[in-house]
């Protein structure tokens, strides 16, 4: 069904074009032919709208509404509306039509160029958007910062992290000034992306430089400290890795599940089992989570007994019920249960496992996107640091 907002907008736009055409022809006795052509375009555009032939209606709109300083904003707004509706090809056509008019003022052409670049970004044609935006950065002082921000978006999606860092540094003429609170964490993530690539290529010296740069932009970057801990472990320095990883719960306890496996490995490599137990107990006390509870319960199981682990888990579940904890609690009892009771526990465990598998482990605090792995950049709303572990009965 045709969107009513779009219908009335385009109908009004064509009507404006017809009206302006009539006004202009009144000043000229010999322009009756032009007036009739405008009227025909208006009628044809209306018919196309009613039959939901959007492309043809837009063509008639372009024909009927002459591009002038008086109608420029109408063309621009229609293109923007089409882009928001997801009709990228039509939006591109409208904005390209504006750029094809050399009679427009330079400032108006640059505004149309910016909107066309936005169309290309929305359509996924990033290379075309990049060229238009680079030109605006060089030629338009008014649109420079906006164009740079869109360039950062383009480089982010192209994974051109070095270019993205450079573009952010150009914002607001920054050279030796500190970045704004809005951009500092973003720059830190760009540096972390470079560090990830360097670690993957076993270029540990470059990785350390990128991590240092990330912490220079944002000293509380959880991701940078997590990468630093990984790097120290790869360099066979588990004690240093532990020191770095232990900063993360103080920075943001939501990321505790992300450090546990590596932290436990490092403690075991230095043979400090008691130190690990004390640290896990402090985490459970200060920042309760199912990942810490299960890790501590498994250690009690290995060091003491199944009964001691079950008693500990049962006490914790009474304080903070959760599906994951309940599933682990059943695992501790099922091997010592016989007959029908064992069958019932097995059935209950299967149902709990299915329920946990059907629930997302992570959710974006900004847009609600959910999934089963951590994304530093939300795939949906493109916000950094907004995806966290789900908490509560079904999560952490």
N, C-alpha and C positions, 0 to 999 in steps of 0.2 A: 504494500500500500504506500502511496506517495506521501512523504513527510510533509505535514501541513506548513511547518515553518519554511521549508525550502520552497514549497509551492507558492506561498504568498510573497516570499522575498523575490523570487524570479519573476512572478507576475507583476509585482510592483516595479521591478527594474525595467521590464520591457515597457510598462506604461509610462515610466519616466522618460524613457528614450523617445517614445511616440510623442509625448507632450512637448519635450524639448524640440523635437523635430518640427512640430506644428508651429511653435513660437518662432523658430528660425525662418520658416517658410512664409509666415505672415509679413516678414520684412522684405520678401522678394516675390514679386508677382509671377515670375517665370519659374517657380519651383514647385508647382503643383504635382509634377511627376515624382519628385523626391518625397513629398508628403504622402502620396498614395503608396509609394514603396514602403515607407515606414509603417503605414497602417496595415499593409499586407504582412509585414514581418511580425507586427504585434499579434495579428489574428493567427498567423501560422504558429508562432511561439505558444500561444494559448492552447491551440489544438494539440501540439506536441506534449505540453504539460499534462493535459487531461488524459492523453493516451499513454502517459508515463514514458515517453521517448525523450529521456533527459538530454542525451547528446545532441539531438536535433534542436531541442528547446534552447540549449546553451548557444548553439550556432546562430540561431535567430536572435538571441539576446545580443550577441556580439555584433550582428549586423544592424540591429535596430538602435542600439545605444552607442552613439558615437563616443569615442574616447576623447574627453576634454578635461580641463582642470575641474569642471563642475561635476563630471560623471566619474572621475578617476576613483574616488573612494567607494562608489557603488560597485565598480568592477572588482576592486581589491577585496571588498567585503564578501562578494559572491564567491570569489576564488577561495577565500578562507573558510567560508561555510562548507563548500564542497570538500575541502581537505578534511575538515572535522568530521564530515559524514563518511570519510574513507574513500571518496571518489577522487582519487589522486590524479588520474589521467585528465579528468575534466578540469580540476583545479589548475593543473599545469597549463592546459590550453588557454584558460582565461588569463593567467598571469603572463604567459608567453605573448598573448595578443597585446598586452600593455607594453611589453618591452619592444615590440615591433613598431611602436609609434615614436619616431624620432622627434615629433613635435612636442612631446611631453617635456616638462622641466626636468633638469638633471636630478633634483631631489626626488621627484616622483618616480623616475626610472629606477633609482636606487632602492626605493621602497618596494617597487614591483620585483626587483631582482632578489631582495631579501625574502619576499614571500615565495618566489619561485624556488629558491634554495630550500625553504621549509617544505615545500611540496616534494622536492626530490628526496629530502631526508625521510619524510613520511612514506614515500614510495620505495625507499631502500636504494635509491640511486645516489650513493654517497660520493662517488667520484665527481659527478656533475655538481652536486651541492658544494663540494670542496672548492672547485674552481670559482664558482660564483662568490662564495664567502671570502676567499682569499683576495679577490678583486675589490670587494667592498672594504676589507680591512685597509687596503692601500689607498682607496679613493674617497671614502666617506668617513669624515670625522664624527658625524652624528650617529652613524650606525656601526661604528668600529667595534665598540664593546659587545654589542648584541651579536655581531657577526663572529667575533672571537668566541663567544660562549657557544654558539652553534658549531663552530669549528672544533671546539673541545668535544662536543657531542659526537661529531663525525669521526674524529680520531679515536675516541673511546670505542665506538662501534667497529671501527676498522682495526682496533688493537694496535694502533700506532702510538705507543705510550710516550716515546720521546717527543714526538710532535705535540701531543696533548699537553705535556709538561711545559713546553715552550709557549704554547698558545695561552695557557693560564698565566704564565709569567708576563705576558704582554698586556694582560688585562689592566686597565686603568693606568697604563704607562709604568707598570711596576718594574723596577730594576733592583734597587737596594731596600725597598720597603718590605715590611712583613705582609704576608698574605692575610686576607680577611678570614674570619672564623668559618665562613661558608666554603672557601676554596682550599684551606690548608688540609683538611682531611681527605679531600679529593686528590690533591697532589700526592699525599702520602700513599694512597691506593695505587696511583699510577707508578710510583717508585716500587711498590710491592709487586706489581705485575712484572716489572723488569727484573726484580730480584727472583721471582718464581722462575722466569725463563732462564736466568743465569744458573740457578740451582739445578734445573733440569739438564742444563748443558755442562754441569760440573765445573762451572766457572765461579768458584767460591769467592775469589777476590772481588770480582764485579758484584756478586750478590751482596757482599758485606757493604760495599760502597752504596748500593741502592737502598739497603736497609737503613744505613746511617742517614741517607738523604730523606727517607720517609720519616724517620724520627726527628729530623730537623724541621720538617714541616709540621708534624703532629707527634709530640713526645709521648702522648697517651695512646698511640695507635696500637690496638690489640693485634692487628694483623702483622705489623712490623715486628712486634715482640715475639709472636708465634713463629715467624720466619727466622728470627734471630736464634730462638731456641732450637729450631730444626737444624740450622746451620752449625751451631756449636756441637750438636750431637753428631752431625756428619763429620765434623773435624775431630771426633773422639775426645770431646771435652764435656762429659756429662755433668760435672759439677757446675760449670758455667751455664749449661743449658737449664739446669734446675733453678738457678738464681733468676734467669730471665723469665722462665715460665711462671714462676711464683709471683711475678708482677701482675699477671693478667687478671687473676681474681680481684685484685684491688682496683684495677682499671675498669673492668666490666665483668661481674660474676656470671652473666649470661653465657659467656664463652668458656666456662669451666669444662664442659664436656669435650671441647675441642683439644684440651691440653692433657687430659688424663692419661691416655695411652702412652704418649711420649714421656710424660713425667714419671709414670710408674717404671718404664723401661730404664730411664736414667738413674733412678734410685736403686734399681736392682743391679745395674752395671757397677755402681760404686759400693754395693753390698750393704747399704744402709736400710735394712728392712724396718727397723724400729722407727727410724726417722720418717719413712714413708707412711707407716701407720699413724704416727702422730700428726703428720700433715693432712692426711685424709680425714682424720677425726676432726681436726680444726675446720677443714672445709665443710664437712657435714654440719658442724655446729653453727658456723657463721653464714654459710650459703647452701642450705639444704638442696639437694638435687638427687634424682634417681640414679644418675650415672655414678656419682660418688658413693651413694648407698650400696649399689650393687658391687662396685669395686671393693669396698670395705668388707661387705658380707663374704665375698669370695675369698678374701684373705683370711678371715676368721675361720672359714670352712677348711682351708688348707692348713692353717697353723694350729687350730684347736680341734673342732669336730663339726659334723653336720648339725648336731643338736644345738650347739652353741651358736652357729650361724643362723639357724632357724629361729632361735629365741631372740637374737639381735634383730633380725629382719621383722619378726612379728611385732616387736616393741616399736620399731620405727614406722611400720605401716599403721599402727594405731594412732600415731601422731600425724602422719602424712600419707593418707591412702593414695595408691596409684596402681594403674594396670601393670606397668612394667615390674613394679615391686611385687605385686601379687603373683605374677607369672613366675618370678624367681623364687618366691616363697613356696609355690607349689612344687617347683623342681626339687627343692630341698627335702620335701616330704614324700614325693612319689616313689622313690626307690625303697623306702622302708614300709610302704603300704602294700597290702595284699588284697586279692579278691575283688569284690564289687567296689570297694572304696577306691582301689587303684584305678579301676575303669572310670569311675566318676571323676577322679582327679585328672586323668588323661584327657577326658572329654572337655573338662573345664579349661585345662591348659591349652587345648587346641582352639577353643573358642576365643580365649584371651589373645593368643598369638594372631588369630585372624583379625580380631578387632584392632590390635596394635598395628598390624600390617596395613590396614585400611585407613589409618589415620596418618596425617603428615607429621613429620618430625620437626619441620621448620616452617615459620610463617613470617611474611613481611609485615612489619608494624605500620607501614605506610599505606599499602594497597590491598593487603590480605592475601597476596600470592602465597601458595603453600607447596611444599615438596619434601623430599626425603634426603636432601643434601644441602649443605651450607653454600649459599651464594653471597659473596661479598657485595656484588652488584645485583640488585633485584632484577630478574629477567623481564618482569612485567612493567614496573614503574620507573626503572633505571635509577633508583636511589641507592647510594652506598650505605653500608652498615645498618640497613633496615631489616634484614632477614635474621631472625633469632630462633633459638630452640623454643618449641612449644612447651609451655609450662602448665602445671595443673595435673589432674588425675590422669589425663591421657598423654601427658608429656613428661617433662622434667620435674 
